[in-house]
Amino acid sequence: MVKLIKADLRKDRAVLLVFLLIIILSTLLLHTGLLVSDYRALYDRHAEQTDLADYVIYADPDGEAVSEMLDGKDYVERYAVSDSIYLPSLKFTTSKDPEEKNGKDWMLQSTADDTGMGALLFLERDDSVAGNKIYLNMYTAYRNRLCVGDSFHMGSDFGSYTFTVAGIYQHQFMGNSYTYASAMTDPAVFDEIKAARDAAIPPGSDVAWRKIAYVHIRDGYDPQECLNDSTETLVSEHYTLCQGITADEMRDTAYTAVVNILAAFMAAFAVIIMVICIIIIIFTINNNISRDVTNIGALKAVGFTVQQIRGALTAEFLLLGTTGSCIGIGLSYALYPVLEYLYIREISGLVWEKQFFPLPTFGVLFGVAAVIFAAAFLSTVRIRSLHPATALRFGLQANSFKKNHLPLSETDGDLDLLLALKSALQNKAQNIIIFCIILSVSFVTMFSCVLYYNTRVDISCFQRMVQGDVPDGYFYPRNTSSEAVGETIAKLRSIDGFTAVYGLGALYVQVEDEKPYLIYVTDPDVLNCGMYEGEMLREENETVLGITLAEHIGAGVGDEIEVQYGGEKMRFLVTGLQQSVLNDRLYVHENAAKKLGIPVNYSDIRMRVDAPDNDRVDALLQQGKDLCGSEILNTENNFRFQHSADNVPVYAVGLIVVILVVLNVATVMLVIMLLLKTVFVKREKEFGIKKAVGFTSTQLRYQLSISLLPTTLLASVTGTVLGYFGINPLFALVLNSYGIKNSDLIIKAVLMLLPVAAVTLLVFACSFLMSGRMKKLSAYKLIQE
C-alpha cells in the first residue's frame, strides 16, 4: 500500500502541490481566526494576573460620598478612589509627529493616587526620564507610534504642557478606542491642570468626572448587581452624578467586539475555501479514477483489494491535507505575532500572549483531516463496482454513448471553435464540477470586493454598523449645560452647508435587571444610528432600543418599558429598534432625560455636512467657530479621522480585509491552476491524438481555453449574482450575535463586473499558459501519458 501511495504522489505531484498550497491558505486563515477569537479569554486571564477591579465608578466632585457609600456595602471587599481630570477635547503634538492632532475623552490621573498603577501590565517603563513624566495606555501610545523617552506636548483650555513618555501600560478599563483614554502624570503637573480646570469651567456646566473608584467585591456576588446598587445609592442618597461599568461589560462591549468581527470574517473566508477544497478533492479523484482505470483494473487483477486501492487514494490526500494543515498552523503562529503587534493590539487594547493553544491547533488539524478523509473516501466508492475485465478493456471508455454535439460535417464555423464547444458540451460531469468551483471562487471574489469597498472606499455604512451615529465633525462648547448648548446649536444652524447640528449625551440607567446606556439627544430626527425596525422616537415618552437590550428584556416595538435613574422612574413607549455592534442602549429626547433627574450636559456638539470632504468640513467648522467666538473651545474634523489610519477599528478591519483579498486572489489562482492541471491530465490522450492528426500546439491550447469559457462565464455570473444578493444576508448571519440583524453594506452593481471579468480572464489566461507544455511533448508522449 505504501508503494501505491508513493506512485500516486509521484504521478500527481504537480496537482497535489497546488492542493497543498490551498490547504495551507485555508488552515492559515482558520487557525488565525481562532487565535483572534481568544481575546475574550485573554481579557479574563489578564484581569486575574493584574488583580483587575470588578467594576469602576466615575463620579462628580463629591469623592467623600463615594467612599461613604462603598464603606456601607457588605459586598465590597476593598476599593480605591482617586482624583481624575476629564478632558473631552485636547490637541497634541509629539516628537514622532509635529503635526497637531485632536484627542478626546482623556482621563488624567496622578501617579501619587491609588490608581492601581502597581498592578498594571507595563510594556515599557523608565521612571528616570527627564522632564514632566506622563504614562500612557497602550492604545494611545501605539496609535501615535510613541515609545518611552518621546516627548508629548498637550494643549487644552486648561493650559499647555510638555511631557516625556515614561511608561506605556495596558489598561483594561480605559485603554481602548471605545473607552476613555487613560494617562497618568506627575502630582505637581496634575494639581496644576486640576486648578486650571476648576477655574475654567462655568457654573452649571460640570460634566467632568472628578473621581474614579476601583471596586473589588466579595466572592458570591454579581458584579453587575453590585454596580447597579452602588450607582443607585449615589444618585438617590447623595445626589451625585455618576456612572460605572463592570469588567465583564467592558470586555464584551469594548475590548473584544471588533476583534470578534475580524475572527468572523476570517472564519467565513476559511470555510468557503474549505468547501472549494472538498469540491477539488472530489473532482481530482474522479478524474484520476477515469485516467488510471486500466491501472486500477490491473491492480485488482493481481490481488490488491478494493480497500487497499481506496485507502491509497484517500491516504494520498489525507497526507497532503495533514501536511498542509501543519504548515498553515505553523505559519499562523509565526505570522500572527506580527499582525497582532502592528494592528490587533490597537484594536483590542490587549497584549496577546505568545503561547501554544492546543484546542484551536488540534481542532483545526483533526477537523481538516476528518473533512478530507470523508471527501476522499466517499469519492473512491465507484472503485468497488469496477470489474477488472471491464477496466482492462480500455477502461471506462470502452464504449462511448455520448451524443455527437455540433457534428463537424453539418455545422459551419471555425474548426477550433467548434471543437472547443464540442468538448465543452460532451464533458457534462466535468462541467458540473468546474461550475461549482468557479461559482464558489466568484462568490468569494465578490465578497472580497464588497468588503474592500465598504472598509477602504466608502466606510459610512460599515462605520454606522460598528458604532451607531457618526458625525462629520465636533464643536466643543465652553459651557456644556443644555441651555447654553441649545443656544449655540441655534446659531450654528444658521450656517449654510450643515445638514444636522445636534447634541448627544449618555449615562447609565436602570431598565429591569439591565444597566444600559441612555442616549439623550437634542433632536432625534437627525440621528443616524442604524434603525432596524419601527421608526425614530418623536415624543418625550418614546424611546428607541438597541437590539441587544431589547432581546435581554424581551421588549419590542409597541411595548412599554420602565427606566430608572436614582429615585426617579419613567415609562417609555418603544417606537423602534436600533442595530450596531455597540447597541446595549436606549435613545430618548433630552426633555425625557431631564424628567428622570439626569443633569443634561453636552461635552460636544455634533454636525453633519452635505457632500462632506476634508476641506468642506474644515471650512464649516471654522465658520462655526468664527460665528460663536469664545463659546467654542475647540473643533474636530471627524470626517478626516474616520477616513484615516487613526480610525484604528475601521482602518484595521479594512487592512485585514485587504489581506483577505490578497489571500483570496492567491486562492483563486491556485484553484484555477489545480482545476486546469486536472482537466489537462484527463484530456492529454485526446490532445495527443489531435496533435498526431495535424493540429498545432497553439490550436490545441486555444481549444482547451475556449472549451472552459462557457461553463466559466455562466458560473462566474451566477456566483457574482449570488454574491450581490447574498452578501448582506450572509454578513448579518455572521454578525448576528454581535447585534447586526440587517446588514446594509454598500453593494454597487458595477462591482459585479470585476469578479466576472477577473475570474473569466484568469481561467482563459491560466489555461492557455499552463497548456504550454504541449509544445514540448510529442503526440506519442501525450498518448502514452
N, C-alpha and C positions, 0 to 999 in steps of 0.2 A: 504493500500500500504506500509505503514511503517513496518507492520508486515512481509510482503513479503520480504522487503529488509533485515530485521533483520534475517529472516530464511535463506535467501541466503547467507548472510555473515557468519552465524554460520556453515552452511554446507560446504562452500568453504573457510574456514578461512586459511587453510594451503596453498592452491593455491594462494589466494589473498594476503597473506603475502609476498610471493615471488614476485608477481606482484608489490606490493607496493615498495619493495626494488629496483626493476628495474626502476620504475618511479623516485624514489629518485635519483638514479645514473644519469639517463638521464637529469633530470632538474638541478642537481648539475653541470654537465658539461655545459649544455646550458647556464645557468644563469652566470656561471663563465666566459664563453667565451664572453658573452655580457658585463660583467664588464671590461674584458681586452680590448674590442673594444672601450671603452670610453676614451682611452688615448689621442686621438686627441682633444676632447673637454676639457680634463683635462689640456693639454698644454695651450690652449687658456684661460682657467679660471685662471691658474697661471700667465700667461702673463699679464692679466688685473690686478690681485692682486698686482703684483710686478712692474707694470709700465714698462714692458719689451720694449726695443727699437724695432723699426720696422725692422731695419737691422743693421748689423755691417760691418765695413770695416777694413781689415788687410792691413797695408801699410808698405813700407820700411822706411828708416830713415827720410825722409823729412816730419816731422809732420806739419810744417808750411803750406806746400802745401795742406794737408788735411783740415786744418782749413780754409785756404783761399778759397778753393773750396766750402766747406759747407756754409761759410758765404755768398757766392754769389748765393745760390739756394733759390728760393721762396718757394719751397715745404718743406724746413727744418724748423721745429718748434724749435727744440733745439738739441744739441748734446754734447758729451763729448769725448775728445781724451786723451788717457793715454799711457804711455810708456809700452812696453812689452819686454820680453825676450823669444825667441823661442828656445826650447831645443829639437832638433829632436831625441836625444837619451840621456839617463842617466841611472845610476844604483843606486839602493837604498836598504836600509835595514830598518826595523822598530823594535820597541820594542816587537811587536807581532810575528815577524818572522825575525830571524837573517840571514836567507838565502838571498843572494843577488839576486835581481830581476831587470829585464830590464823595463824601461819606455820609451815611445816615444811620440813625438808630444805634449810636455808640453808647456804651455804658462804661464809664470810667470808675475805677475803684483805687483805693490806696493800698500800697503794699504793707502798710502798718496795721491795717484792719484784718480781721479774721475772715479772709475770703476763700479759705481752703487752698491757698497757694501751695502749701507744703504737699498736698496730695495730688496736685495737678501733674499730668504727664508732660514734662518738658522735652521738646525735641532738641532745642538749643538753649543754652543759658550761660551768661557771663556777667556776673554782678560787678566786675571790676571795670566795665567800660566807663569812659569819661562822659561828663555832662549829665543832664537830666535823663534818668532812665525811664524807658517805657517797655512794658511786657505786653506782647500782642498774642491774640489767639491765632491758631494755625491758619484758619481760613483767611483772615485779613492779611497775614504776613505772606502767605503763598500766592494769594491773588495779586499782590503788589510786588512779588519777587523780592521780598525783604529777608535779610539774614541778620544775625546778631552782629552788631557793630555798624549797621547802616544808620544814617540819620533820617529823622522823620519830623517834618515841620507841619504843625497843625494850626489852623486859624478858624475861629468861630466868633460869634458875638460876645463871647466871654474872654476874648484875648487871643494872642498868637504865642505859640510855644514851640521850641525846638527840642527834640529828644534824640537820644541814641537808643536803638533797639538793644535791650539787654537780655531778652528771652523770648522764646516762641513756644507756646504750650497748646495742648488740646483741651478745649473747654466744652463739656457735654451739655451745658445749658445755654451758653452764649458764645457759640463758635461755629455758626453755620449760616448759609445765605438766607435762611428763613427765620433767623433769630436775631436778638440784639448782638452787637459786636462787642465782645469783652476786651478790655485793656486795663492795665494797672500801671500806676505811676508812683513816683516818689511822694512821700507825705507832704513835703513843703509845696510842691507844684500842685498837688491835688487840693490842698487847702486854698491856694491862690485862685485856682479855677472855680472852686466852690463859692468863694467870696464874690467873685465877678459874676457868677450866675445869680446869686441871691440879689445882687444889686440891679441886674439887667431885666429880670422877669417882672412884667407888670402885675399888679394885684388882680386876682381872679383869673389868671392865665397860667396857673401852675399845673401842668401835666407831667412835670419832670419827676420821675421816680427818685426818691431821696434815700430809700433804704432797701436793701436786699437781704432776705432771711433764707438761709440754707437749713432745711429741716430734715432730721433723721427720725423716723418713727420706730416704735417697738414692733417686734415680731407679732404676727397675727392680725395686724391692722391693714386695711386697704388704703394705699396712698391717695387715691382719688377722693375717697370719702373723707379722709383726714384733711386734705386740702380744701374741700368744699366747706367743711366745718370751720376751718381756720379763717378763710376769707369772709364767710358769712358773719362770723363773730366780729371781725374787724370792722366790717361795714355797718352792721346793725348796732353794735355796742359802743364802738369808738369813733364812728363816723369818719373812718379812714379810707381814702381811695386806695384800692389795692387790686392786684391780680396775681395769679400764680399758675404754675404748671408742674405736673409730675414728670419725673424722668422717663416713665413709660410713654407718656403722651408726646414728650419732646422727641423721643426716639422714633416713634411711628410717624409723626406729622412733619418733622423737620429733617432729621438726620438720615433716614432711610427711604423716604418717599421717592426721591428722584433716582437713586441707585437701583431701587426695585424696578423702576420703569426700564432702566438700561438692561437689567437682568432679563426682563420680559422680552425686550427686543432681541437680545442675543439668543434666548431660548427659541423664539419663534423662527428666526433665521435658521438655527441649527436643526430644528425639527423638519423644516421644509427641505433642507439639504439632505437630511437623513432619508426622507421619503424618496428623493431623487436617487439616492444610493440604492435603495431597495429595488426601485424600478430597473436600475442599471444591472443589478445582480441578476434579476430575472431575465433581462434582455441578453446579457452576456452568456449566461449558462445555456439558455435555449439556442443561441447561435452556435455555441461550442458543441452542443449535442448534435445539431444539424451538420456541422462541419466535420466532426470526428465520429459520426455514426458508424462508419466502417471499422474504425479502430475499437469502438465500444463493442461491436459485434465480435471482433477478433478476441478481445479480452474475455468476453463471455464464453467464447468457444474454447479457450484454453484453460478455463476453470475459475476465473475471477467471479465472485458473487456480485449480485446487484448491490448489496450493502457496501462492498469494498469500492466499487466504482462510484457510487453515490457519495460515499464517505470521502473519497479522494477529492472529488469536485467541491464538496462542502468544505473540507479542510483547507482547500486552496484559498477560498475567500475568507474563511474564518481566521486563518493565519495572517493574511494581509490585513483584515479588519482589526485584529488584536494588535498587530504591529503598528498600524496607523493610529489606533487609539492611544497606545502608549506614547508614541511620538507627539500626538496632538496634546495629550495631557502634560507631557514634559515641556512642550513649548508654552502651554498655558502658565505653568509655574515659572517659566523663565521670563515671559513677556509681561505677565500681569503686574509684577512689582514696578516695572517702568511705567505702565499705563496708570497704575494707582498713584505713583508719585507725581506724575505730570498732570493728571486730570481728576481721577476719582477722589483723591484726598480733598480736593477743593469742594467737590460736590457734596461729599458726606460730612466733612469736618472731623473725620476719624482717621487714625493711623492704622493701616492694615497690618496684621500680624503675619510675618513670614514663617509659615509652618506647614506641615503636611496635613491635609484634610482628607482623612480616609473615606468618609461617607460619599462625598461627591466624586472622588477619584475612582474608587472601586465601583460605585454606582454607574458611572459613565462607562467604565471598562466592561463590566458584565452586561450592562444594558445594550451597548453596541454589539457585543459578541452574541447576545441572545437574538437580537434582531437579524443580524447577518446569518446566523445559523438557521433560523426559521425560514428566511427568504431563500437561502441557497438549498436547503434540504428539500423544501417543497418544490423548488424549480426543477429538481432532478427526478421527480416522481415518474416522468414519462419513460425513464430508462427501464422501469420494471416490466413494461409491456413490449419492450423491443426484443424480438426474437433474433438470435444470432444469424440465422439464414437470411432473414429479411435485411438485416443491417449489412451483411457482407455482399448482398446482391445490389451493389451501387447505393446502399444506404436508403434513406427515406425517399430519394428521388428516383427510385426505380421506375415508377410510373408517375407521370405528371398529368393531372386533370385540370390544370389551370386554364382559365378562359384566355383565348388569344385576343387581348385588348389591342386596339389600333393595328389591325393586320397591315403590314407594310405594302402588300400588293393592292390594297384597296384604299389606303389613306395617303392623301397628298400632304407634303410638308418636308421640312428639313429632316434628314435621316437621323442626325444626332439628337435632335429634339424629340423625334418620335420614339427612338429607342429609350431615351431617358424617361419619357412619360409611360412607355410600356412597363419599364422596370418599376416605376412608382406605383402603377396600378396592380401589378402582379404580386408585390410583396405586402399583402394586407396585414399579416401579423407584425411584420417589421414596422409598418406604418403606424400601427396602433401604439407600439412601444415608443417610437420616435415622437408621436403626437403627445403622449403622456409626459415624456421627458421635457420636450420643448415647451409644453404648456406650463409645467412647473417652473422652468427657467424663466419664462416670460413673466409669470406672476411675481416671482421674486424680484426680477428686474424692475417691474412696475412699482412694487412695494418700495424698493430702494429709491426710485426716482421721486416718489411722493414724499417719503420721509426726508430726503435730502432737500427738497423744495421747501418743506414746512419747518425745517430746522436751520436752514442756511440762507434761504432766499427771502421768504415771507414767513416770519415766525409768529404772526399775530394770533392765529388760531391755536397753535401749539402752546404759546405762552399763556393764553387765557385758560386752556385746559389745565395747565400746571398751577397757575397762581390765582385765577379768577380775574377780577377787574385790574387792568393795567393801563395807566395813563401815559400820555406822551411827555408830560413834564410836571414839575412840582414848584409851587411857591411856598416858602417857609415864612409864616407871619410872625411878627414880633409879639402881638397879643393873640393868644390861641383860644380865647374864650369864644363861645359860639356866637355871641352878639357881634364881637369885633370881626370875626371871620366872615360872618354874613354880610357885613358892610363892605369888606374887601372884595368878596365874591361879586357883589353888585357892581362895583367899579370895574372889575376885570371883564365882566360880561359885556361891557360897552365896547370892547375891542373887537374889531372885525377879524375873523380867522379862527376864533375859538368855536368848536362845536359843543364843548361842555366845560364848565367850570364848577367844581363841587368839592365839598369836604367829606372826608370819610374817617371815622374813628372806630376803635374797637376796645372791648373789655369783656372779661369772662363773666358769665351769669350762670344761673341755675335753671335747668329745664329737666324736670323729673330727676333721674339719677345722673344726668349728664351735666358736664361743665363746659359748654361750648362758648366760642367767641360770639358776642353780639356785635354786629357791624351796624353802626348808625351813620346815616348819610343825610346831607342837606337836600339832595334832590334825587330820589330813587329812579326817576325816569331816565337818567343818563348813565346809570350803572350798566356795565357790560361784563357781567360776572358769569356768563355761561348758563343761561336759563335752559333747563332740560324739559320741564313740564309746567303747565299753567302760565301765569303772567306775573309781571312785576307788581309789587305792592303799590298802592296808591294812598291809602288812608293810614291814620296813626295806629289803628288797631289791626293792621295787616302785617304779615311777615312772609319772607321767602326763606326756605330752609335749604341747607346743604344736604345732599342725598345721604351722606353718611349719618348725619344727625337724624334725618327723617327715618332712616331704617332702624337706628338704635332705639328711638322712642315710639316707633310704629305709627308715625303720622304721615298723612298725605294731603294733597290739595283738597281743600274744603273742610279739613279738620281744624279743631281749636287746640291750642297749647297754652300752658301757663308758664310764664317766665318770672323768675325771682331774682332780685338783686338786693342783698341785705334784707331788710324787713319789708320791702315793697314787692308787690306781685301785680301782674297784669296779664290778661288773656289776649291772645292774638289769633286771627284767622289766617290759616296758611293758604296763600294765593298761588304759590309756585315753588318749584324745586330747582336748585342750582347744582351744577356739577363742576368739579375741578378736583385735582389731586388733593388740595388742601380745602376740604369742604365740610368740616365739622363745625358749622357756624350757622347763624341766622341773621337776616338783614331786616332792619326796621328804620322808620323815619326818626330823625333826631328828636322830634317832639315826643315820641313814644319813649325814647331813652330818658328824656328829662322827667317824664311822669314816673319812671321807675326809680328816680332818685339818682341817676347817674350824672356826675358832673361833666357835662358835654364840653369837650375841648378838641381842637384840631391842630395837631402838630404840623400839618401841611395842607395846602390847597391843591387839588389835582386839576389838571386840564388836559383836554384832547384837542387836536388840531385837524382841520380839514386838509387832506392830502399831505400828511406830515413828511418832512425830511429834516435832516440835521439843521440846515440853515434856517428853514422856516420856523422850526421850534425855537431855536436860539433867538431869532428876531422877535417873536411874540413874547417870549419870556422877558427879554429886555424891555419891550414896550410896556408890559405889565408892571415891571419893577419901576420904570420911569413914572408911570401913572400913579402908582401907590406910594412912591417915595420911601420914607423910613418905616412904613407899615410892613414892608417886605425885607426880611433879613438876608435871604439867600434864595437862589433858584437852582433848579437841576433839570438838565435835558435828559429825561428818562428814555426818550426815543433813541438817543445816541448810546446810552448804556445798554438798552435791550438788544441793540444790533451790534454790539461789540464783544470782544473776548472777555470783557469784565463781567458780563452776564453769565457767570460760570455755569449755572444749571443748564440753561438752554444751549449755550455755546458748547459745553462739554458733551451734551446729548447729541448735538449736531456733529461734533467731531467723531463721536463713536459711530454715528450713522455713516459718516464718510468712510470710516474704517470698514464698516459692514458692507458698504457699496463696493469698496475695493475687493474685499473678500468674495463678494457676490460675483463680481466680474471674473475674478480668478476661478471661481467655481463654475461659472458658465463656460469659460474657455476649456476647463478640464473635462466637463461633462460632454461638450461637443467633440473634443478630441477623442474621448473614450467611445462615444457613440459612433464616430466615423471610423475609428480603428476597428470596431466590432463589425460594422457594415462592410468595410473593405475586406476583412478576413473572410466573411461569409461569402462574398461575391468574387473573390480573387480568381477562382477557377473560371467563372463566367468571363472575367476580363481577359484571362489568358486565351480562351477560345476566340474572343473577338479580336484580340491582337494577332492571333495566328491567321485570321481570315483577312487581315489588311487594315484594321482600324489603327490609327496612330495613338500614341500615349496621350496626346493632348485631347483628342476626340473622346477617349475613354474617361479622362478626368472631367471634361465638361459634362458628359453623360451622367457620371456619378453625382456631380454637384447639382445639376438641374433636376435629377430624379428625386432629390431630397427636398427641393423647394416647395412643391405643392403642400406636402404634409407640414413642413416647417412654417410656411406662411399661415396656413389655417390654424396651427397650434399656437403660434405667437400672437395672432389676432385674438384667438379665444382666451389665452392666458392673460393678455393685456386687458381685454374687456372684463374678465372676471376680477382682475385687479382693480379696475376702475370702479366697479360697483361693489366689490367685496372688501376693499382695504379698510374703509371706515368701520363696517361691522366687525371685521377681524381685530382692528385696533381697539374698539370698545370691548370686545371679548377678552383680549389680553389684559386690558387695564381696568376691567370691571371691578376687581377687588380694591382698586385704588381710587374709586369714586368717579370713573368715567363710564357713563351709561350710553351716551350717544355721541360718538366721535364726529367732529365736523372739520377734519383736516381739509385743507385746500387741495382739490384734485382738478387740475386743468386738463381739458380734453386734449390739448396739444401735447401733453406729456405722453399720451398713448402712442404717438408716432415713434418715440425713441425706442421703447422695447421692441416694437415690431421691426423697425428698420435695423436696429443693432443686432438682434438675435438672427434675423434672416440673413443679413450680410455676413455675420460671423460663421454661420453654418456653411454658406456658399464658399467663403474665403478659406476656411479651415479645410473643408472637404477637398477643394482644389489643391491647396498647398500640401496637405497630408498625403494625397494620392500621387504625389510626385515620384514616389518610389517605383511606380510602374515604368517610368522612363528607364530605370536601371535594371529591371527584371525582364528576362526574355519571356516569350509566350510559353515555352516549355516549363520554365521555372514557376510561372504563375499557376499553370495547370497542375504541376506536381505538388505545390504547396497546398 
